[in-house]
Amino acid sequence: APINPAIDVQPDYTDDLIDDMVNPGTDYRMNPVLLAENEYRKRFVNSLIANAYIDYNITKDLKLRITGGLNKLNQRNEAFNNSKTRSGNPNTIYGVNGSINYYETNNWLNENTLTYTKRFNRDHNFSILGGLTMQGNNYQYSGQSANQLQYESLGLNGLQFGVPQPITSGTSEWTAVSWLSRVNYSYKEKYLLTASFRADGSSKFKKENQWGYFPSASAAWRIKQEAFLKHVSFISDAKIRAGYGVTGNNRVSEYATYATMSFPVGSYYSYGNALQNGAIPASLASEDLKWESTAQSNVGIDMGFLKDRISITIDYYKKITSNLLLNADLPPTSGYSKAYKNIGKTSNEGIEFTLNTTNISNKNFMWTSSFNISFNRNKVLALTQNQDAFTSSLPWDGTPGYSDVFYLAKVGQPLGQFYGYIWQGVYQYEDFDKLPNGKYLLKDNIPTNGNTRAAIQPGDIKYKDINGHGIVDGNDRTIIGRGLPVHIGGFSNNFKYKNFSLNIFFQWSYGNQIMNANRYKFEDGSKSLLNQYASFEDRWTPTHTNTTMPRAGGQYANMYSDRVLEDG
């Protein structure tokens, strides 16, 4: 029956925003056609991308190159919600409402390099490069909005006739400067050497830590040019390579080194019959922040056979990243939850293998293949302040939603490990004592699932009590999977016939899991009016107990477990 029987049931609801057959207090579905027709959203974008360069040969061997670039973006976002929209209909506290927001970004880059190239006695090739690069970015935004607009027909032109909301605005800016140099030398195209050095400065750090210094060097030996391989006809190329280098990372927010204040809309208060803007200390200063650095060494070999119809590349690498820039947890006594710090050290090492082949090549048809596989092993070498482990949460689905700890980084172990509870099916009738009133009470020798013993019912989800205390809590979390694969790879085939081409590509990863978060919501049944997966039909019920699927609403407390971890 209709919720409001005084209104005639209409066979056609195309003109109604809310179906009278449902309760708008619990059912948030609205007419999708009307929403699409009446929710006004428009974005206006003006962008300018300009690049220019100058090449000037100072001498035969010395060349000057100057480049400049500008990327300018202006954007205006407009939104208007009339009385036939989700947030503008008369049932909401906002009423007819609208907003206009402006954004402007300017990014510029200037590079200046001198290159000196010289060849000596036909056997020696030498080049040296020196340069200065500068880059900057400026971002600004502002916005205005109003609720309870009196004249709906005016649209956004009637913002002044509504209840004005606090104006939002902000700006940020950063600049970077780099001095760089590189030297290349080759002897008979057989022995190759490269060395480089760069000094990078960033406005994101305080003066004493603004500069980072990053050297690198590499060498290669083209052994195919040696006498013992030069006349081996089936080997068309052979080269051994080795290198070492350090790179830097300054990717933190523009003002991470400063203590910041926030002026959120929620901090407004009434004083003197007017809204006053309140300020909240938002973050601590991190004055000692400095460049994160990654040192990498690698060795490799390149081989070509049968006039390069078959080529093989093998690389081994090892990277150690120090002074990681992380938004680290702070002690609760500080009054702040997080702050940027240079903490910890990680390592990555692995082997990469690539095989390329030309299978068929003639006038009208060509078939080439490429196969690659890589193995990577990473490890946490150190954390901050004698910390042995570092956990991070994965919040989603609103409030309270899912916000439990889900990832663990532990010294001596890999990154990206899933952290949670071990799922052990569901509680069955034999786990309970039946009380005289017909209710069920979990037996004393059966561990709980985080809920109270009296609240747990047959069909509720069951977790492993790792520490044997009879109560499942945060101390029973453990490593339940790995987010990073043991190896990844791909295999592609390219076919070309005259002017037609076809590419067939396969790729895989092995040894990792993924969390299928959909199953938390679509195999639960606790949220009304939300469709469920077909698998939910196998849920526990009093007449269907031979199952491991929890009863409707039986997933207590939104705890992460290996129940929804699947092969990645």
C-alpha positions as CSV (number, residue, x, y, z in Angstrom):
1,A,0.0,0.0,0.0
2,P,1.2,3.6,-0.5
3,I,2.9,5.3,2.4
4,N,0.5,8.2,1.9
5,P,-2.9,6.7,1.0
6,A,-4.4,10.1,0.5
7,I,-2.5,10.4,-2.7
8,D,-3.8,8.5,-5.7
9,V,-1.5,5.8,-6.9
10,Q,-0.2,6.9,-10.3
11,P,0.7,4.4,-13.0
12,D,3.4,6.7,-14.3
13,Y,5.9,8.2,-11.9
14,T,8.0,10.0,-14.5
15,D,7.1,13.4,-13.0
16,D,7.6,12.4,-9.3
17,L,11.0,12.7,-7.7
18,I,10.2,10.2,-4.9
19,D,8.1,7.1,-5.3
20,D,5.1,7.3,-3.0
21,M,5.3,3.5,-2.6
22,V,8.4,3.8,-0.5
23,N,9.4,5.5,2.8
24,P,11.8,8.4,2.0
25,G,13.1,8.2,5.5
26,T,14.7,4.8,4.9
27,D,14.7,4.5,1.1
28,Y,17.0,7.0,-0.7
29,R,16.1,6.0,-4.2
30,M,15.0,8.8,-6.4
31,N,13.8,9.2,-10.0
32,P,17.0,8.9,-12.0
33,V,15.5,10.6,-15.1
34,L,14.5,13.7,-13.1
35,L,17.9,13.8,-11.3
36,A,19.7,13.7,-14.6
37,E,17.5,16.4,-16.1
38,N,17.7,18.8,-13.1
39,E,21.1,18.4,-11.4
40,Y,23.1,21.1,-13.2
41,R,26.9,20.4,-13.3
42,K,29.1,22.3,-15.7
43,R,32.9,22.8,-15.9
44,F,34.5,25.5,-18.0
45,V,38.2,25.0,-18.7
46,N,40.6,27.3,-20.5
47,S,44.2,26.0,-20.9
48,L,47.3,27.2,-22.5
49,I,50.3,25.0,-23.2
50,A,53.3,26.8,-24.7
51,N,56.8,25.6,-25.4
52,A,59.8,27.2,-27.1
53,Y,63.4,26.5,-27.5
54,I,66.6,28.1,-28.9
55,D,69.6,26.1,-30.2
56,Y,72.8,28.1,-30.8
57,N,76.1,26.7,-31.9
58,I,78.7,28.8,-30.1
59,T,81.5,26.8,-31.8
60,K,81.6,23.7,-33.9
61,D,81.8,21.6,-30.7
62,L,79.9,23.7,-28.2
63,K,76.2,24.1,-28.3
64,L,73.8,26.1,-26.2
65,R,70.1,25.1,-25.7
66,I,67.5,27.1,-23.9
67,T,64.0,25.8,-23.5
68,G,60.9,27.3,-21.8
69,G,57.5,26.0,-21.1
70,L,54.2,27.3,-19.6
71,N,51.2,25.3,-18.7
72,K,48.3,27.6,-17.6
73,L,44.9,26.3,-16.5
74,N,41.8,28.3,-15.6
75,Q,38.7,26.4,-14.5
76,R,35.2,27.3,-13.3
77,N,32.9,24.7,-11.8
78,E,29.2,25.5,-11.5
79,A,26.6,23.4,-9.6
80,F,22.9,24.1,-9.2
81,N,20.3,21.9,-7.4
82,N,16.7,22.9,-8.0
83,S,13.7,21.6,-6.1
84,K,13.7,18.3,-8.2
85,T,17.1,17.2,-7.1
86,R,18.5,15.0,-4.4
87,S,20.1,17.8,-2.3
88,G,17.7,20.6,-3.4
89,N,14.2,19.1,-2.9
90,P,12.0,20.5,-0.1
91,N,12.7,17.6,2.2
92,T,16.4,18.6,2.7
93,I,17.8,21.2,5.0
94,Y,19.6,22.9,2.1
95,G,16.7,23.7,-0.1
96,V,17.4,25.0,-3.6
97,N,21.2,25.6,-3.6
98,G,24.1,26.4,-5.9
99,S,27.8,27.0,-6.0
100,I,30.5,28.5,-8.2
101,N,34.2,27.6,-7.7
102,Y,37.3,29.0,-9.5
103,Y,40.7,27.3,-9.9
104,E,43.9,28.6,-11.5
105,T,47.1,26.7,-12.0
106,N,50.3,28.1,-13.5
107,N,53.3,25.8,-14.0
108,W,56.5,27.0,-15.7
109,L,59.8,25.4,-16.6
110,N,63.1,26.8,-17.9
111,E,66.1,24.6,-18.9
112,N,69.5,25.9,-19.9
113,T,72.2,23.5,-21.1
114,L,75.7,23.7,-22.6
115,T,77.0,20.6,-24.5
116,Y,80.5,20.1,-25.6
117,T,81.2,17.2,-28.0
118,K,84.6,16.1,-29.3
119,R,86.0,13.1,-31.2
120,F,89.7,12.3,-31.0
121,N,91.7,10.2,-33.3
122,R,88.5,8.5,-34.6
123,D,88.5,6.2,-31.6
124,H,87.7,8.5,-28.7
125,N,84.2,10.1,-28.4
126,F,83.8,12.5,-25.6
127,S,80.9,14.8,-24.5
128,I,80.2,16.9,-21.5
129,L,76.9,18.6,-20.5
130,G,76.3,21.2,-17.9
131,G,73.0,23.0,-17.1
132,L,70.6,24.9,-14.9
133,T,66.9,24.1,-14.7
134,M,64.2,26.0,-12.9
135,Q,60.6,25.1,-12.3
136,G,57.7,26.6,-10.4
137,N,54.0,26.0,-9.7
138,N,51.3,28.3,-8.4
139,Y,47.8,27.2,-7.5
140,Q,44.8,29.3,-6.3
141,Y,41.2,28.6,-5.7
142,S,38.1,30.3,-4.4
143,G,34.4,29.5,-4.2
144,Q,31.1,30.8,-3.1
145,S,27.8,29.0,-2.4
146,A,24.3,29.6,-1.0
147,N,21.4,27.6,0.3
148,Q,17.6,28.2,0.4
149,L,17.6,30.2,-2.8
150,Q,14.4,32.2,-3.0
151,Y,14.1,32.5,-6.8
152,E,14.7,29.0,-8.3
153,S,14.1,30.2,-11.9
154,L,17.2,32.5,-11.7
155,G,19.5,29.6,-11.2
156,L,23.0,30.6,-10.2
157,N,22.2,34.2,-11.0
158,G,20.1,34.2,-7.8
159,L,22.8,33.2,-5.4
160,Q,22.6,36.6,-3.7
161,F,19.0,35.8,-2.7
162,G,19.9,32.8,-0.7
163,V,21.6,32.1,2.7
164,P,25.2,32.6,1.9
165,Q,27.7,29.9,3.0
166,P,31.3,30.6,4.1
167,I,33.6,31.5,1.2
168,T,36.4,29.1,0.6
169,S,39.8,30.1,-0.8
170,G,43.4,29.1,-0.7
171,T,46.7,29.2,-2.5
172,S,49.9,27.2,-2.7
173,E,53.2,27.6,-4.4
174,W,56.5,25.7,-4.9
175,T,59.7,26.2,-6.8
176,A,62.7,24.0,-7.7
177,V,66.2,24.6,-9.0
178,S,68.7,22.1,-10.3
179,W,72.3,22.2,-11.3
180,L,73.3,19.2,-13.4
181,S,76.3,17.8,-15.3
182,R,77.0,14.7,-17.3
183,V,80.1,13.2,-19.0
184,N,80.0,10.5,-21.7
185,Y,83.1,8.7,-23.0
186,S,83.4,5.8,-25.5
187,Y,86.4,4.1,-27.0
188,K,85.9,2.5,-30.4
189,E,82.2,2.2,-29.4
190,K,83.4,-0.8,-27.3
191,Y,84.0,0.7,-23.9
192,L,81.3,3.1,-22.7
193,L,81.4,5.3,-19.6
194,T,78.9,7.8,-18.2
195,A,79.1,9.9,-15.0
196,S,76.6,12.5,-13.8
197,F,76.0,14.7,-10.8
198,R,73.1,16.9,-10.0
199,A,72.2,19.3,-7.1
200,D,68.5,19.8,-6.6
201,G,66.9,22.5,-4.5
202,S,63.3,22.6,-3.3
203,S,61.3,25.3,-1.6
204,K,59.3,22.5,0.2
205,F,62.2,22.2,2.7
206,K,63.7,24.7,5.2
207,K,66.8,26.5,4.1
208,E,69.3,24.2,5.8
209,N,67.8,21.1,4.1
210,Q,66.7,22.6,0.7
211,W,69.5,21.0,-1.3
212,G,70.1,17.3,-2.2
213,Y,73.1,16.0,-4.1
214,F,72.8,13.0,-6.4
215,P,75.7,11.3,-8.2
216,S,75.5,8.4,-10.7
217,A,77.9,6.4,-12.9
218,S,77.6,3.6,-15.4
219,A,79.9,1.5,-17.7
220,A,79.3,-0.9,-20.5
221,W,81.5,-3.3,-22.5
222,R,80.3,-4.2,-26.0
223,I,82.0,-7.6,-26.0
224,K,80.8,-8.3,-29.5
225,Q,83.5,-6.0,-30.8
226,E,86.2,-8.1,-29.2
227,A,88.3,-10.4,-31.4
228,F,87.1,-13.5,-29.7
229,L,83.4,-12.7,-30.6
230,K,83.7,-10.5,-33.6
231,H,83.6,-13.4,-36.1
232,V,81.0,-15.5,-34.3
233,S,78.3,-15.1,-36.9
234,F,75.2,-16.2,-35.0
235,I,75.9,-13.7,-32.2
236,S,74.9,-10.3,-33.6
237,D,75.3,-8.2,-30.4
238,A,76.6,-8.7,-26.9
239,K,77.0,-6.1,-24.2
240,I,77.6,-6.1,-20.4
241,R,76.4,-3.2,-18.3
242,A,76.7,-2.0,-14.7
243,G,75.6,1.2,-13.0
244,Y,75.1,2.9,-9.7
245,G,73.2,6.1,-8.9
246,V,71.2,8.1,-6.4
247,T,68.0,9.9,-7.0
248,G,65.9,12.2,-4.8
249,N,62.3,12.6,-3.9
250,N,60.7,15.8,-2.5
251,R,57.0,14.8,-2.9
252,V,55.4,16.2,0.2
253,S,52.9,19.0,0.4
254,E,54.2,22.6,-0.2
255,Y,54.1,23.6,3.5
256,A,54.8,20.3,5.2
257,T,57.6,21.9,7.2
258,Y,55.3,24.5,8.7
259,A,52.7,24.3,11.4
260,T,49.3,25.0,9.7
261,M,46.0,26.4,10.8
262,S,42.7,25.2,9.4
263,F,39.5,27.3,9.0
264,P,36.9,24.5,8.3
265,V,33.3,25.3,7.7
266,G,32.4,23.3,10.7
267,S,34.4,25.6,13.0
268,Y,32.1,28.6,12.4
269,Y,30.4,29.9,15.5
270,S,27.9,32.6,16.3
271,Y,29.0,35.8,18.0
272,G,27.4,39.2,17.9
273,N,24.5,37.9,15.8
274,A,26.9,37.0,13.0
275,L,28.9,34.0,11.9
276,Q,32.5,34.1,13.0
277,N,35.3,32.0,11.4
278,G,37.1,29.7,13.9
279,A,40.7,28.5,13.5
280,I,42.0,25.1,14.4
281,P,45.7,24.0,14.7
282,A,45.8,21.4,11.9
283,S,49.3,20.1,11.9
284,L,52.7,20.3,13.6
285,A,55.8,21.8,12.0
286,S,58.3,19.3,10.6
287,E,61.3,21.6,10.3
288,D,63.9,18.8,9.9
289,L,62.3,17.4,6.7
290,K,64.9,16.7,4.0
291,W,65.2,14.9,0.6
292,E,64.4,11.2,0.4
293,S,67.1,9.4,-1.5
294,T,67.2,6.1,-3.4
295,A,70.5,4.4,-4.2
296,Q,70.3,1.9,-7.0
297,S,72.9,-0.5,-8.4
298,N,72.3,-2.7,-11.4
299,V,74.1,-5.1,-13.7
300,G,72.8,-6.4,-17.0
301,I,73.5,-8.2,-20.2
302,D,72.1,-7.6,-23.7
303,M,72.5,-10.4,-26.3
304,G,71.4,-10.5,-30.0
305,F,71.4,-13.6,-32.2
306,L,70.8,-14.3,-35.9
307,K,71.0,-10.7,-37.0
308,D,68.9,-9.7,-33.9
309,R,66.0,-11.9,-34.9
310,I,66.4,-13.1,-31.3
311,S,67.4,-10.7,-28.5
312,I,67.7,-11.3,-24.8
313,T,68.0,-8.8,-21.9
314,I,68.7,-9.8,-18.3
315,D,69.0,-7.2,-15.5
316,Y,69.6,-7.5,-11.8
317,Y,69.0,-4.5,-9.6
318,K,69.0,-3.5,-6.0
319,K,67.5,-0.3,-4.6
320,I,67.8,1.1,-1.0
321,T,65.6,4.0,-0.2
322,S,66.5,6.0,2.9
323,N,64.9,8.9,4.8
324,L,61.4,8.0,3.4
325,L,59.0,10.9,3.4
326,L,56.0,9.5,5.2
327,N,53.0,11.0,7.0
328,A,53.9,9.1,10.2
329,D,51.8,8.3,13.2
330,L,52.3,10.5,16.3
331,P,51.7,9.6,20.0
332,P,48.2,10.5,21.0
333,T,49.6,12.6,23.8
334,S,50.9,15.1,21.1
335,G,47.3,16.1,20.2
336,Y,47.9,15.3,16.6
337,S,47.5,12.0,14.7
338,K,50.1,12.4,12.0
339,A,53.1,14.5,10.8
340,Y,55.5,14.3,7.9
341,K,58.9,12.7,8.9
342,N,62.0,11.3,7.3
343,I,61.7,7.8,8.6
344,G,62.8,4.3,7.8
345,K,64.6,2.5,5.1
346,T,63.4,-0.1,2.5
347,S,65.1,-2.3,-0.1
348,N,64.0,-3.6,-3.4
349,E,65.9,-6.1,-5.5
350,G,65.0,-8.3,-8.4
351,I,65.7,-9.8,-11.7
352,E,64.1,-8.9,-15.0
353,F,64.2,-11.0,-18.2
354,T,63.0,-10.0,-21.7
355,L,63.0,-12.1,-24.8
356,N,62.1,-10.5,-28.2
357,T,61.9,-12.6,-31.4
358,T,61.1,-11.9,-35.1
359,N,59.3,-15.2,-36.0
360,I,58.4,-14.4,-39.6
361,S,59.5,-11.4,-41.7
362,N,58.8,-11.1,-45.5
363,K,57.5,-8.5,-47.9
364,N,53.8,-8.8,-46.9
365,F,53.7,-10.4,-43.5
366,M,55.6,-10.0,-40.2
367,W,55.1,-11.7,-36.8
368,T,57.1,-10.6,-33.8
369,S,56.8,-11.8,-30.2
370,S,57.9,-10.4,-26.8
371,F,58.1,-12.2,-23.5
372,N,59.0,-10.6,-20.2
373,I,59.1,-11.7,-16.5
374,S,60.3,-9.9,-13.4
375,F,60.9,-11.1,-9.9
376,N,61.0,-8.4,-7.1
377,R,61.7,-8.9,-3.4
378,N,61.3,-6.0,-1.1
379,K,62.0,-5.6,2.6
380,V,61.5,-3.1,5.4
381,L,65.0,-2.4,6.8
382,A,64.1,0.2,9.4
383,L,61.2,2.3,10.8
384,T,61.2,5.3,13.0
385,Q,62.2,5.8,16.7
386,N,63.0,2.1,17.3
387,Q,59.6,1.1,15.9
388,D,59.4,-2.5,15.0
389,A,56.1,-2.4,13.0
390,F,53.9,0.2,11.3
391,T,50.2,-0.3,10.6
392,S,47.9,1.6,8.4
393,S,44.1,1.5,8.0
394,L,41.9,1.5,5.0
395,P,38.8,3.5,5.8
396,W,35.8,3.4,3.5
397,D,32.0,3.2,3.4
398,G,31.4,6.3,5.5
399,T,30.9,6.3,9.2
400,P,31.3,4.1,11.1
401,G,32.2,2.0,8.0
402,Y,35.3,0.1,7.7
403,S,38.3,1.8,9.3
404,D,40.2,-1.1,11.0
405,V,44.0,-1.7,10.5
406,F,44.6,-3.6,7.2
407,Y,48.3,-3.2,6.3
408,L,51.4,-4.1,8.2
409,A,55.0,-3.0,7.6
410,K,57.4,-4.9,9.8
411,V,61.2,-4.7,10.0
412,G,62.7,-7.6,8.1
413,Q,59.5,-8.4,6.3
414,P,58.0,-7.4,2.9
415,L,55.9,-4.3,2.3
416,G,52.2,-4.5,1.5
417,Q,51.2,-7.3,3.8
418,F,47.5,-7.7,4.6
419,Y,46.9,-7.7,8.3
420,G,43.7,-9.0,9.9
421,Y,41.8,-11.9,11.4
422,I,41.8,-15.6,10.3
423,W,38.3,-16.6,9.3
424,Q,37.0,-19.9,10.7
425,G,33.5,-20.1,9.2
426,V,30.5,-19.4,11.4
427,Y,29.2,-20.4,14.9
428,Q,26.9,-23.4,14.9
429,Y,24.3,-24.5,17.4
430,E,26.8,-26.8,19.1
431,D,28.9,-23.8,20.1
432,F,26.0,-22.6,22.4
433,D,24.1,-23.5,25.5
434,K,20.4,-23.2,25.0
435,L,18.8,-21.2,27.9
436,P,15.4,-21.9,29.4
437,N,13.9,-18.9,27.6
438,G,14.9,-20.3,24.2
439,K,17.9,-18.0,23.7
440,Y,21.4,-19.1,23.0
441,L,24.6,-18.3,25.0
442,L,28.0,-18.9,23.6
443,K,29.8,-21.6,25.6
444,D,32.7,-20.5,27.9
445,N,35.2,-22.6,26.0
446,I,34.4,-21.1,22.6
447,P,36.2,-17.9,21.7
448,T,34.2,-14.8,20.9
449,N,34.5,-12.9,17.7
450,G,35.0,-9.4,19.2
451,N,31.3,-9.1,20.2
452,T,30.2,-9.8,23.7
453,R,29.5,-13.5,24.5
454,A,25.8,-12.8,25.2
455,A,25.3,-11.0,21.9
456,I,26.9,-13.6,19.6
457,Q,24.3,-15.8,17.9
458,P,24.4,-19.0,15.8
459,G,25.4,-18.1,12.2
460,D,27.6,-15.2,13.2
461,I,31.1,-15.0,11.7
462,K,33.9,-16.8,13.6
463,Y,37.6,-15.9,13.8
464,K,40.6,-17.7,15.1
465,D,41.7,-17.0,18.7
466,I,45.4,-16.9,18.0
467,N,46.6,-16.1,21.6
468,G,44.2,-18.5,23.2
469,H,42.6,-16.0,25.6
470,G,39.1,-16.9,24.6
471,I,38.4,-13.4,23.4
472,V,39.1,-12.3,19.8
473,D,40.5,-8.8,19.8
474,G,43.2,-6.7,18.2
475,N,45.9,-9.0,19.6
476,D,44.6,-11.8,17.4
477,R,45.4,-10.0,14.1
478,T,48.1,-11.6,12.0
479,I,49.5,-11.5,8.5
480,I,46.8,-12.9,6.2
481,G,48.2,-12.2,2.8
482,R,50.5,-10.3,0.6
483,G,49.6,-7.4,-1.7
484,L,52.6,-7.5,-3.9
485,P,53.2,-10.4,-6.4
486,V,56.1,-12.8,-6.4
487,H,56.5,-12.2,-10.1
488,I,54.8,-10.5,-12.9
489,G,55.1,-11.0,-16.7
490,G,53.6,-10.5,-20.1
491,F,53.6,-12.1,-23.5
492,S,52.7,-10.2,-26.7
493,N,52.4,-11.1,-30.3
494,N,52.3,-8.6,-33.1
495,F,51.0,-9.6,-36.6
496,K,51.2,-7.3,-39.6
497,Y,49.9,-8.1,-43.0
498,K,50.3,-5.3,-45.5
499,N,48.4,-2.3,-43.9
500,F,46.6,-4.4,-41.3
501,S,48.0,-5.1,-37.8
502,L,46.9,-7.2,-34.8
503,N,48.3,-7.3,-31.3
504,I,47.5,-10.1,-28.8
505,F,48.8,-9.4,-25.3
506,F,48.7,-11.6,-22.2
507,Q,49.9,-10.4,-18.8
508,W,49.8,-12.0,-15.3
509,S,50.9,-11.6,-11.7
510,Y,51.5,-14.5,-9.3
511,G,51.7,-14.8,-5.5
512,N,49.6,-11.9,-4.4
513,Q,46.1,-11.4,-3.1
514,I,43.5,-8.7,-3.5
515,M,40.7,-7.7,-1.1
516,N,37.3,-8.1,-2.7
517,A,35.6,-5.4,-0.6
518,N,32.3,-5.8,-2.5
519,R,31.7,-9.1,-0.6
520,Y,31.6,-7.2,2.7
521,K,28.5,-5.3,1.6
522,F,26.9,-7.8,-0.9
523,E,27.3,-10.9,1.3
524,D,26.1,-9.4,4.5
525,G,22.5,-8.3,4.4
526,S,22.8,-5.8,7.2
527,K,22.0,-2.8,5.0
528,S,18.3,-2.5,4.1
529,L,17.2,-2.2,0.5
530,L,20.7,-3.1,-0.8
531,N,20.8,-5.9,-3.4
532,Q,23.0,-8.9,-2.6
533,Y,25.2,-11.3,-4.5
534,A,23.7,-14.6,-5.6
535,S,26.2,-16.3,-3.2
536,F,24.3,-14.7,-0.3
537,E,21.5,-17.2,-0.9
538,D,23.9,-19.8,0.7
539,R,23.9,-17.8,4.0
540,W,23.4,-19.4,7.4
541,T,19.7,-19.7,8.4
542,P,18.1,-21.9,11.1
543,T,17.1,-24.3,8.4
544,H,20.3,-24.1,6.4
545,T,23.3,-24.5,8.8
546,N,25.7,-26.5,6.6
547,T,27.4,-23.4,5.3
548,T,30.3,-21.0,6.1
549,M,28.4,-17.9,4.9
550,P,27.4,-15.8,7.9
551,R,23.8,-15.1,8.6
552,A,22.2,-11.8,7.5
553,G,24.0,-9.1,9.6
554,G,26.4,-11.7,11.1
555,Q,29.6,-9.9,10.1
556,Y,30.3,-8.2,13.4
557,A,32.2,-4.9,13.8
558,N,33.5,-4.5,10.2
559,M,36.7,-6.4,10.9
560,Y,39.1,-7.3,8.1
561,S,39.7,-11.0,7.6
562,D,41.0,-13.4,5.0
563,R,37.4,-14.3,4.1
564,V,37.4,-11.8,1.3
565,L,41.0,-12.2,0.2
566,E,41.2,-13.6,-3.3
567,D,43.9,-14.7,-5.7
568,G,45.3,-11.6,-7.3
